[in-house]
Amino acid sequence: MSRARRGHDLETVVHRFSDDDLANLKPKRVFVDKWIILKKLKKRNNSHCYQVCDKAVKNFGVLYLEQGEDNVTSIPLQVELLTKMYSNGYSHRFNQILDTGIINNSVYWMITRIRPGPTLKKLLECSGTPGVISSKTASFIACDILSTIELLNSSSHVLRDFNTEQWKLDVETRMIYLDDVSDVGMSSDKRHLLIDEIHLKTARELNLSWKYTDCSSLKYAPCSFLIHGSEMHQMTEFDEFEMLIYILYDLTRGKLPWTDLKCQQAMLEMKRDFLSEIPDLKSLTDKKSADYWFAMSLNNLAEHLKTAEKVQDTLEKQAVRGGAWCPKGPRAPALLSIINYRRLIEDFQKIVCNGQPEWDVHWRDVALDWEKEADESQMRQIEKLELLRKSEELAEEWKRLEAIREHYEIMEEDGLLEREKNRLSIDRFLKIKTGESMTPEESADIEKKLMEFKRKIELNRELKRAQKLKKNKLIQEIKMELEDPEYEGGASTSSSAGPSTSSDAYSQRLPNLPNLPEDVDDDDDVEIQKAENLPDDLKIDEKEIKEELPDDEFDV
């Protein structure tokens, strides 16, 4: 890390980071004096990623680091998108920003919150046949992906790829959401372009085409990418829609017809034939099955795409005002969206709820392919864990109530002591007020009564603690001492030390002993238990013990 350059008088240079510095941040170091780096994660596009937590170890997140100039990086676009979704109330469809910033106008960073839940890739691996799911589960996933794509397009953004590791299931809401927005870019549609120099520069310099790495990444690629190539192609709303059709077919069938092809021209022709007529629709005859209605929904998606493209061609010929078609403004993309997302989402919801009444269960609570019923041993373990959790909660609540009860008992005893003090003080004041003089014997008697009352309160506290610890002998001594103030027991030291040492007697008689279990008796005598289940050679014969011992040492 280079620190040689000195900044201008009006410039503050903290560190000059290189790309190697960003890629090799060490664990257990503190980043920007807020976040502790835990471990390095896989690089996502141009961003170096680390798992971090705050200093209080309460909030965990993923740190993204990326170098750039003049705001031309993917991180500002991601921050803008996630902030906009959070402000509009759609943060449940995406992730949440915990912190963000810029270092020396060149290093952009952000931290996104880690939400509990598995990735879509893990869920697909846990299904009955890895990589293949039922029509009901695929419809469940389609509802959330369609809702996310609708929100992306309404905010002038497009998804450039589909990666099952970037989509996760929230275990609390049972919702599939887009956890990683690294592959989200600005839309190149004229409806989405804003008259902003920075945004125009970003749109030109960032790659907004389909994310192409090798031939395997063309499986879900739209036809327009195969026609124009990576240099000329720009992702649109229709490309996302076409991508979704391929994804849903691949999840339910396990393989697309062109998966093993390497020739892009042959792949393009097969995709066009596929969109003109979705396979397997004619082979399904049971109109009550979920598979039939899922195939019909895929066919409706393809027909909807054709109609939307024709309407788009008509809109392309209309006049442009201020860089966007009428109506103008930030909501123009949503108002001009040709695709009816709500109707399509409802079609897939009906497939998920197929055969179930509306009042039976919410459609998000249905059983999916990766959810399996537990066997008897697993159910017993789950029940034990639930009982353990409930018992811990009850124990904590019991401790809290016990502490409150003891607190109020002490307050009540202190109140009684204060009232007794006040009563004796009033008696003394009234005698002085009437002109009667207090003899030394009367003053000593008042002090004696006050100390006896205080000693009685201390003995009551000592008795309660002895009863709690089940000290039977000590309980009898304390009771006798309460009845007879002049009693001097073997364990009592308070009477010999004077009334002022009652608290010392409390500490000497009952030191800090642990709470004994209820089934333990603290008596000195040991009771011989009969072991009926022991072998004959280990059983205890009481008659033999009585014969061996003298009569004066064994009492029947």
LOROKOL-127972 format. One line per 4 residues: their letters; for each residue y, x, z of C-alpha. Coordinates in nm, 2 decimals. Layout:
<nodes>
a	Y:X:Z  ...
</nodes>
This chain:
<nodes>
msra	0.00:0.00:0.00  0.32:0.16:-0.11  0.62:0.15:0.12  0.84:0.42:-0.04
rrgh	1.10:0.20:-0.21  1.40:0.11:-0.01  1.57:-0.22:-0.08  1.92:-0.30:-0.16
dlet	2.16:-0.38:0.12  2.13:-0.75:0.04  1.75:-0.73:0.00  1.48:-0.71:0.26
vvhr	1.16:-0.54:0.15  0.87:-0.59:0.40  0.58:-0.45:0.19  0.53:-0.38:-0.17
fsdd	0.18:-0.52:-0.24  -0.04:-0.42:-0.53  -0.34:-0.62:-0.66  -0.58:-0.38:-0.48
dlan	-0.40:-0.44:-0.16  -0.44:-0.82:-0.19  -0.81:-0.78:-0.27  -0.88:-0.56:0.03
lkpk	-0.73:-0.73:0.33  -0.94:-0.63:0.63  -1.09:-0.88:0.88  -0.95:-0.93:1.23
rvfv	-0.60:-0.85:1.09  -0.31:-1.09:1.14  -0.14:-1.21:0.82  0.24:-1.29:0.84
dkwi	0.20:-1.29:1.22  0.04:-1.63:1.21  -0.31:-1.62:1.06  -0.62:-1.41:1.16
ilkk	-0.83:-1.31:0.86  -1.20:-1.38:0.93  -1.38:-1.29:0.60  -1.33:-1.25:0.23
lkkr	-1.43:-1.53:-0.01  -1.51:-1.54:-0.38  -1.21:-1.49:-0.61  -1.09:-1.81:-0.77
nnsh	-0.91:-1.75:-1.11  -0.63:-1.50:-1.03  -0.62:-1.57:-0.66  -0.78:-1.36:-0.39
cyqv	-0.93:-1.58:-0.12  -0.99:-1.53:0.25  -1.11:-1.75:0.53  -0.85:-1.76:0.81
cdka	-0.76:-1.93:1.14  -0.45:-1.95:1.35  -0.40:-1.75:1.67  -0.50:-2.05:1.88
vknf	-0.83:-2.06:1.69  -0.78:-2.44:1.63  -0.69:-2.47:1.26  -0.92:-2.31:1.00
gvly	-0.83:-2.27:0.63  -0.86:-2.08:0.31  -0.59:-1.82:0.22  -0.49:-1.79:-0.15
leqg	-0.30:-1.47:-0.26  -0.17:-1.42:-0.61  0.09:-1.20:-0.77  0.35:-1.32:-1.02
ednv	0.72:-1.34:-1.11  0.97:-1.62:-1.16  0.73:-1.88:-1.02  0.48:-1.83:-1.30
tsip	0.16:-1.84:-1.10  -0.09:-2.12:-1.03  -0.02:-2.13:-0.66  0.33:-2.29:-0.69
lqve	0.18:-2.56:-0.91  -0.10:-2.62:-0.66  0.15:-2.64:-0.37  0.37:-2.88:-0.57
lltk	0.06:-3.10:-0.65  -0.08:-3.11:-0.30  0.26:-3.17:-0.14  0.33:-3.45:-0.38
mysn	-0.01:-3.61:-0.31  0.04:-3.58:0.07  0.39:-3.74:0.05  0.25:-4.03:-0.16
gysh	-0.03:-4.09:0.08  -0.32:-3.96:-0.14  -0.41:-3.65:0.06  -0.76:-3.79:0.12
rfnq	-0.83:-3.73:-0.25  -0.73:-3.37:-0.23  -0.69:-3.10:0.03  -0.40:-3.04:0.26
ildt	-0.15:-2.75:0.28  -0.14:-2.58:0.62  0.11:-2.31:0.53  0.27:-2.14:0.23
giin	0.52:-1.87:0.14  0.64:-1.59:-0.08  0.65:-1.21:0.00  0.92:-1.00:-0.18
nsvy	0.95:-1.26:-0.46  0.62:-1.14:-0.61  0.33:-1.23:-0.38  0.27:-1.61:-0.36
wmit	0.03:-1.74:-0.09  -0.09:-2.07:0.05  -0.34:-2.18:0.31  -0.54:-2.50:0.26
rirp	-0.73:-2.68:0.54  -1.11:-2.67:0.56  -1.25:-3.02:0.59  -1.61:-3.07:0.72
gptl	-1.86:-3.16:0.45  -2.09:-3.02:0.19  -2.00:-2.94:-0.17  -2.12:-3.15:-0.46
kkll	-2.35:-2.87:-0.56  -2.53:-2.87:-0.23  -2.57:-3.25:-0.24  -2.72:-3.24:-0.59
ecsg	-2.97:-2.98:-0.47  -3.07:-3.21:-0.18  -3.16:-3.50:-0.41  -3.51:-3.60:-0.49
tpgv	-3.52:-3.41:-0.82  -3.27:-3.12:-0.80  -2.98:-3.18:-1.05  -3.08:-3.54:-1.13
issk	-2.96:-3.84:-0.94  -2.99:-4.22:-0.97  -2.75:-4.44:-1.15  -2.62:-4.58:-0.81
tasf	-2.54:-4.24:-0.68  -2.38:-4.13:-1.01  -2.16:-4.45:-1.00  -2.06:-4.36:-0.64
iacd	-1.94:-4.02:-0.76  -1.78:-4.17:-1.07  -1.55:-4.39:-0.86  -1.40:-4.10:-0.68
ilst	-1.37:-3.87:-0.98  -1.19:-4.15:-1.18  -0.95:-4.21:-0.89  -0.87:-3.84:-0.87
iell	-0.82:-3.80:-1.25  -0.59:-4.10:-1.24  -0.38:-3.94:-0.96  -0.37:-3.61:-1.15
nsss	-0.24:-3.77:-1.47  0.02:-3.98:-1.29  0.16:-3.66:-1.14  0.17:-3.47:-1.48
hvlr	-0.14:-3.26:-1.41  -0.47:-3.22:-1.58  -0.81:-3.08:-1.47  -0.92:-2.79:-1.69
dfnt	-1.29:-2.77:-1.58  -1.56:-2.94:-1.38  -1.72:-2.72:-1.11  -1.95:-2.88:-0.86
eqwk	-1.85:-2.62:-0.60  -1.49:-2.74:-0.60  -1.58:-3.10:-0.52  -1.68:-3.19:-0.16
ldve	-1.79:-3.49:0.04  -1.59:-3.58:0.35  -1.85:-3.66:0.62  -1.61:-3.89:0.80
trmi	-1.48:-4.11:0.51  -1.78:-4.06:0.28  -1.55:-3.98:-0.01  -1.58:-3.72:-0.28
yldd	-1.26:-3.53:-0.30  -1.12:-3.23:-0.50  -1.12:-2.95:-0.25  -1.01:-2.66:-0.48
vsdv	-0.73:-2.73:-0.73  -0.73:-2.38:-0.88  -0.84:-2.53:-1.22  -0.56:-2.79:-1.22
gmss	-0.27:-2.72:-1.47  0.04:-2.89:-1.59  0.00:-3.15:-1.86  0.12:-3.05:-2.21
dkrh	0.17:-3.41:-2.31  0.53:-3.50:-2.42  0.53:-3.77:-2.16  0.49:-3.51:-1.88
llid	0.73:-3.24:-1.99  1.04:-3.22:-1.76  1.37:-3.07:-1.87  1.33:-2.78:-1.64
eihl	1.35:-2.42:-1.75  1.09:-2.29:-1.49  0.84:-2.57:-1.57  0.88:-2.50:-1.95
ktar	0.82:-2.13:-1.89  0.52:-2.20:-1.67  0.37:-2.43:-1.93  0.41:-2.17:-2.20
elnl	0.28:-1.87:-2.01  -0.01:-2.03:-1.81  -0.33:-2.10:-1.99  -0.36:-2.48:-2.00
swky	-0.67:-2.50:-2.23  -1.03:-2.57:-2.13  -1.16:-2.30:-1.90  -1.38:-2.10:-2.13
tdcs	-1.60:-1.81:-2.00  -1.92:-1.82:-2.20  -2.13:-2.06:-2.41  -2.26:-2.23:-2.09
slky	-1.90:-2.34:-2.01  -1.90:-2.55:-2.33  -2.14:-2.81:-2.19  -1.86:-3.04:-2.07
apcs	-1.59:-2.91:-2.31  -1.41:-3.18:-2.51  -1.43:-3.19:-2.89  -1.06:-3.09:-2.93
flih	-1.14:-2.76:-2.77  -1.42:-2.69:-3.02  -1.17:-2.78:-3.30  -0.86:-2.59:-3.19
gsem	-1.01:-2.30:-2.99  -0.89:-2.15:-2.66  -0.55:-2.03:-2.80  -0.43:-2.36:-2.95
hqmt	-0.60:-2.62:-2.72  -0.41:-2.80:-2.45  -0.59:-3.03:-2.21  -0.49:-3.40:-2.21
efde	-0.59:-3.72:-2.03  -0.83:-3.81:-2.31  -1.01:-3.47:-2.27  -1.07:-3.54:-1.90
feml	-1.20:-3.88:-1.99  -1.44:-3.73:-2.25  -1.55:-3.47:-1.99  -1.63:-3.74:-1.74
iyil	-1.87:-3.91:-1.99  -2.06:-3.59:-2.04  -2.08:-3.53:-1.66  -2.22:-3.87:-1.57
ydlt	-2.48:-3.85:-1.85  -2.59:-3.50:-1.74  -2.61:-3.60:-1.37  -2.85:-3.90:-1.44
rgkl	-3.05:-3.75:-1.73  -3.06:-3.39:-1.61  -2.97:-3.24:-1.95  -2.73:-3.30:-2.24
pwtd	-2.86:-3.28:-2.60  -2.65:-2.97:-2.68  -2.71:-2.78:-2.36  -2.91:-2.50:-2.53
lkcq	-2.70:-2.48:-2.85  -2.49:-2.17:-2.91  -2.34:-2.28:-3.25  -2.01:-2.45:-3.17
qaml	-2.00:-2.64:-3.50  -2.34:-2.80:-3.44  -2.23:-2.88:-3.08  -1.92:-3.05:-3.22
emkr	-2.12:-3.27:-3.45  -2.37:-3.37:-3.18  -2.08:-3.46:-2.94  -1.92:-3.68:-3.20
dfls	-2.25:-3.86:-3.26  -2.30:-3.89:-2.89  -1.95:-4.06:-2.84  -2.01:-4.30:-3.13
eipd	-2.32:-4.44:-2.96  -2.44:-4.34:-2.62  -2.82:-4.27:-2.62  -3.08:-4.47:-2.42
lksl	-2.88:-4.79:-2.42  -3.11:-4.97:-2.66  -3.42:-4.85:-2.48  -3.31:-5.03:-2.16
tdkk	-3.40:-5.40:-2.17  -3.40:-5.50:-1.80  -3.04:-5.64:-1.77  -3.07:-5.67:-1.39
sady	-3.14:-5.30:-1.33  -2.87:-5.05:-1.23  -2.98:-4.81:-1.51  -2.89:-5.07:-1.77
wfam	-2.55:-5.14:-1.63  -2.48:-4.77:-1.59  -2.56:-4.71:-1.96  -2.33:-5.00:-2.04
slnn	-2.05:-4.85:-1.83  -2.09:-4.52:-2.02  -2.07:-4.70:-2.35  -1.76:-4.88:-2.23
laeh	-1.60:-4.55:-2.14  -1.66:-4.42:-2.49  -1.52:-4.74:-2.65  -1.22:-4.73:-2.41
lkta	-1.16:-4.37:-2.52  -1.16:-4.46:-2.89  -0.91:-4.75:-2.83  -0.68:-4.53:-2.62
ekvq	-0.67:-4.26:-2.89  -0.56:-4.52:-3.15  -0.28:-4.64:-2.93  -0.18:-4.28:-2.86
dtle	-0.14:-4.22:-3.23  0.10:-4.52:-3.25  0.30:-4.39:-2.96  0.33:-4.04:-3.12
kqav	0.53:-4.19:-3.40  0.79:-4.34:-3.16  1.12:-4.18:-3.09  1.15:-3.94:-2.80
rgga	1.43:-3.96:-2.55  1.50:-3.68:-2.30  1.16:-3.52:-2.34  0.96:-3.83:-2.25
wcpk	0.88:-4.16:-2.41  1.04:-4.47:-2.27  1.03:-4.55:-1.98  1.18:-4.23:-1.85
gpra	1.13:-4.08:-1.51  0.87:-3.92:-1.29  0.65:-4.23:-1.30  0.65:-4.24:-1.68
pall	0.30:-4.09:-1.71  0.15:-4.36:-1.48  0.34:-4.64:-1.65  0.24:-4.52:-2.00
siin	-0.12:-4.45:-1.92  -0.33:-4.62:-2.18  -0.65:-4.61:-1.98  -0.72:-4.90:-1.74
yrrl	-0.86:-4.70:-1.45  -0.88:-4.99:-1.20  -1.11:-5.19:-1.43  -1.34:-4.90:-1.49
iedf	-1.37:-4.81:-1.12  -1.46:-5.17:-1.04  -1.74:-5.16:-1.29  -1.90:-4.86:-1.12
qkiv	-1.84:-5.02:-0.77  -2.05:-5.32:-0.88  -2.33:-5.09:-0.98  -2.32:-4.93:-0.63
cngq	-2.33:-5.27:-0.46  -2.60:-5.41:-0.70  -2.81:-5.67:-0.52  -2.62:-5.66:-0.19
pewd	-2.39:-5.93:-0.06  -2.03:-5.83:0.00  -2.06:-5.90:0.37  -2.38:-5.70:0.42
vhwr	-2.24:-5.34:0.40  -1.94:-5.16:0.27  -2.00:-5.00:-0.07  -1.93:-4.65:0.08
dval	-2.20:-4.70:0.34  -2.49:-4.74:0.10  -2.78:-4.50:0.10  -2.75:-4.22:-0.16
dwek	-3.01:-3.99:-0.31  -2.94:-3.70:-0.07  -2.97:-3.92:0.24  -3.33:-3.93:0.36
eade	-3.48:-4.12:0.66  -3.58:-3.91:0.95  -3.94:-3.91:1.08  -4.04:-3.99:1.43
sqmr	-4.00:-3.64:1.57  -3.66:-3.61:1.42  -3.56:-3.95:1.55  -3.67:-3.85:1.90
qiek	-3.46:-3.53:1.87  -3.16:-3.73:1.76  -3.20:-3.98:2.04  -3.23:-3.69:2.29
lell	-2.91:-3.54:2.15  -2.73:-3.87:2.17  -2.84:-3.93:2.53  -2.74:-3.57:2.62
rkse	-2.40:-3.62:2.47  -2.36:-3.95:2.65  -2.47:-3.80:2.98  -2.23:-3.51:2.94
elae	-1.95:-3.76:2.88  -2.05:-3.97:3.18  -2.07:-3.65:3.40  -1.72:-3.55:3.29
ewkr	-1.59:-3.90:3.36  -1.77:-3.91:3.70  -1.61:-3.57:3.79  -1.27:-3.70:3.69
leai	-1.31:-4.02:3.90  -1.45:-3.83:4.19  -1.15:-3.60:4.18  -0.91:-3.90:4.17
rehy	-1.09:-4.06:4.46  -1.07:-3.75:4.67  -0.70:-3.70:4.58  -0.61:-4.05:4.70
eime	-0.82:-4.02:5.02  -0.63:-3.70:5.11  -0.30:-3.88:5.03  -0.41:-4.17:5.25
edgl	-0.50:-3.94:5.54  -0.18:-3.74:5.51  0.01:-4.08:5.51  -0.17:-4.18:5.83
lere	-0.08:-3.84:5.99  0.29:-3.89:5.89  0.30:-4.24:6.03  0.15:-4.12:6.36
knrl	0.41:-3.84:6.38  0.69:-4.10:6.31  0.55:-4.34:6.58  0.54:-4.06:6.84
sidr	0.89:-3.94:6.74  1.02:-4.30:6.77  0.87:-4.33:7.12  1.04:-4.01:7.22
flki	1.37:-4.11:7.07  1.37:-4.45:7.24  1.30:-4.30:7.58  1.59:-4.06:7.53
ktge	1.81:-4.34:7.40  1.76:-4.55:7.71  1.85:-4.26:7.93  1.51:-4.18:8.05
smtp	1.43:-3.81:8.07  1.11:-3.67:7.92  0.90:-3.48:8.17  0.70:-3.17:8.05
eesa	0.38:-3.36:8.11  0.49:-3.64:7.88  0.60:-3.40:7.61  0.26:-3.22:7.63
diek	0.08:-3.55:7.62  0.26:-3.65:7.30  0.18:-3.31:7.14  -0.18:-3.35:7.26
klme	-0.21:-3.70:7.10  -0.07:-3.57:6.77  -0.31:-3.27:6.76  -0.61:-3.50:6.85
fkrk	-0.51:-3.73:6.56  -0.49:-3.44:6.32  -0.82:-3.30:6.45  -0.98:-3.64:6.40
ieln	-0.86:-3.64:6.03  -1.01:-3.29:5.98  -1.34:-3.39:6.14  -1.36:-3.70:5.91
relk	-1.31:-3.47:5.60  -1.57:-3.24:5.74  -1.81:-3.53:5.79  -1.77:-3.65:5.43
raqk	-1.85:-3.31:5.30  -2.15:-3.27:5.52  -2.28:-3.61:5.41  -2.23:-3.50:5.05
lkkn	-2.43:-3.18:5.11  -2.69:-3.38:5.33  -2.66:-3.16:5.63  -2.82:-3.39:5.88
kliq	-2.79:-3.18:6.19  -2.43:-3.10:6.12  -2.36:-3.47:6.06  -2.49:-3.56:6.41
eikm	-2.28:-3.28:6.57  -1.96:-3.40:6.40  -2.03:-3.76:6.50  -2.08:-3.66:6.86
eled	-1.76:-3.46:6.85  -1.57:-3.75:6.71  -1.70:-3.98:6.99  -1.64:-3.72:7.26
peye	-1.34:-3.49:7.21  -1.46:-3.26:7.49  -1.80:-3.21:7.32  -1.89:-2.84:7.26
ggas	-2.18:-2.82:7.02  -2.37:-2.51:6.92  -2.22:-2.51:6.57  -1.87:-2.62:6.68
tsss	-1.60:-2.36:6.76  -1.30:-2.59:6.75  -1.29:-2.69:7.12  -1.30:-2.34:7.25
agps	-1.03:-2.22:7.01  -0.79:-2.50:7.10  -0.69:-2.81:6.90  -0.47:-2.60:6.66
tssd	-0.78:-2.44:6.51  -0.95:-2.75:6.38  -0.91:-2.64:6.02  -1.07:-2.30:6.11
aysq	-1.37:-2.49:6.25  -1.39:-2.68:5.92  -1.40:-2.35:5.72  -1.65:-2.18:5.96
rlpn	-1.89:-2.47:6.00  -1.90:-2.57:5.63  -1.85:-2.26:5.41  -1.84:-2.29:5.02
lpnl	-2.20:-2.41:4.97  -2.33:-2.53:4.63  -2.40:-2.90:4.60  -2.77:-2.95:4.67
pedv	-2.99:-3.18:4.46  -3.06:-3.52:4.61  -3.43:-3.46:4.64  -3.39:-3.14:4.85
dddd	-3.41:-3.18:5.23  -3.24:-2.91:5.43  -3.44:-2.95:5.75  -3.61:-2.65:5.90
dvei	-3.96:-2.82:5.92  -4.16:-2.79:5.60  -4.38:-3.09:5.50  -4.72:-3.00:5.36
qkae	-4.77:-3.19:5.04  -5.11:-3.30:4.93  -5.19:-3.17:4.58  -5.44:-3.41:4.44
nlpd	-5.44:-3.26:4.09  -5.52:-2.90:4.22  -5.88:-2.75:4.19  -6.10:-2.78:4.50
dlki	-6.07:-2.41:4.59  -5.69:-2.44:4.60  -5.66:-2.76:4.81  -5.53:-2.74:5.16
deke	-5.75:-2.87:5.44  -5.54:-2.98:5.74  -5.84:-3.00:5.98  -5.93:-2.63:5.93
ikee	-5.56:-2.54:6.00  -5.56:-2.75:6.32  -5.88:-2.59:6.45  -5.76:-2.23:6.39
lpdd	-5.42:-2.28:6.56  -5.39:-2.33:6.94  -5.31:-2.68:7.07  -4.97:-2.59:7.20
efdv	-4.85:-2.46:6.86  -4.95:-2.76:6.65  -4.81:-3.11:6.74  -4.98:-3.40:6.57
</nodes>
